[in-house]
Amino acid sequence: MATTGGLGRSCRLRSGWLALLLAVVVAAVGTPAVAAPGTAAPGTAAPGTAAAATTAASPTSTGTAWLEELNGHRALAGLPPLVERPSWNRAAEQHARYALAHQVMEHDEDPSLPLHTEEGRWATRTGNLYMSTRPLSPEQAIRGWINSPGHGRWILHWAVSEVGYGQHIDAAQPYSWFAVLPIVGSYDHAAPMPGTYTFPAGGSTVLVHPDERWSSLRTVHLFDPALCVGTDASARVTVDGRAAGAHTAHPGAHHLAVVLDDALPPHAEVRVEVTATGVDGRSIDAAWVFTTTSTPAEAGPGSGDDAPDADGGGDRDGDPSRFSDTAGTTHAAAIDALVERGVTGGFPDGTFRPGAAVTRGQVATFLMRALALEPSGDGFVDTRGTTHDEGVRAVQAAGITGGYADGTFRPEQPVTRAHVAAFLARALDLDPADPGFRDCHGTPHAGSIGAILAEGITGGFPDGTFRPEDTLTRGQMASFLVRALDA
């Protein structure tokens, strides 16, 4: 994933560190052209195997802050952490030494040149690259890659599980710092996509770095099964209610990035709205809200998003969470309660992904299990034989939803907070009520929102809003369901 273009495309250095850093921040990359994701390139072997080269100097330790930074970003998308591969760290530094010695940035190595190793060659063919005329911290490198649509794609990808990091500094060279992040080598083609999710997730609080010109957050990401390369898309971003300049980029299948003209300021509320046409002409409408901060202690997933403690309806103390990514989070108690009631078992990797968007199919399955609904009927043309077919047929039979006019249910489409309010109001046979929130009067589902407010299922946000068009997260859905069952 070259910071100056796609994999397989190389560049010789041009004068001016500013131009290079601009390329680092905004370049989008495509599918690797030299070696397929998850495989070693022809003639190479993955580091740590018997066939790998072992001739380079021992790597310089870069500590663990880079991994904490990387996994912190993944947590903000509701994704499980990646595992460090020390042999990949070594391979990454080998290529960094080679690149600085020859002042090149390309996804390959010339075997005839000094400092070439097969491990280093493997690392550059499967990794993100970053080059500068001045030293950067590993954490700054991670943040810079997040801001680049194609590089951020792999850091936030659901199908990668392992990663390495290596860098090298050579003050005698014009371009004196180089970093490599081998990550595509762990790509699992068979890994199922966990529905729709965003970075940052709705309701999360993101740490920004206004003193860093290039690595403070300016790019957000949407992953959706219906997205494809070249899909028509538009985005609208508001920061504290004011429109911000932004454009979309499509670095790979199922992924869309929204790149802002300016880095996000601290202590702001950011709303992102994306409209796109996906596979088979499907309409994709996603909206989510997150906040920014410059105070590390305030950052994290799920803060302030219709939380049980904000509503006075939940308790975060008690037994540790059953999932690796929910302990200590806002909705942990509700998620564990759903497990006890047999409503959810999470994902096979031991995660629940509380910050990921909940889809229409997942909501249907949650409601079927929680309310003991029986599936019947033929369902919809786009759900037969799918994971959530039974759940969809159950909620259809119960009169909770009738799907869309074209005969589809769109099970992978994210659900808005207003739509879930309508589902719950119908499922519980609640009477419409005054919504009570300043942003809900006159909206299509105002009566349903008022109904679940009256039942204590939601308390909204501290600012007196419900944010009906925001995408609901899996964690929020858990809290809604537990309160609905206890109402």
Disulfide bonds with the S-S distance in Angstrom:
none
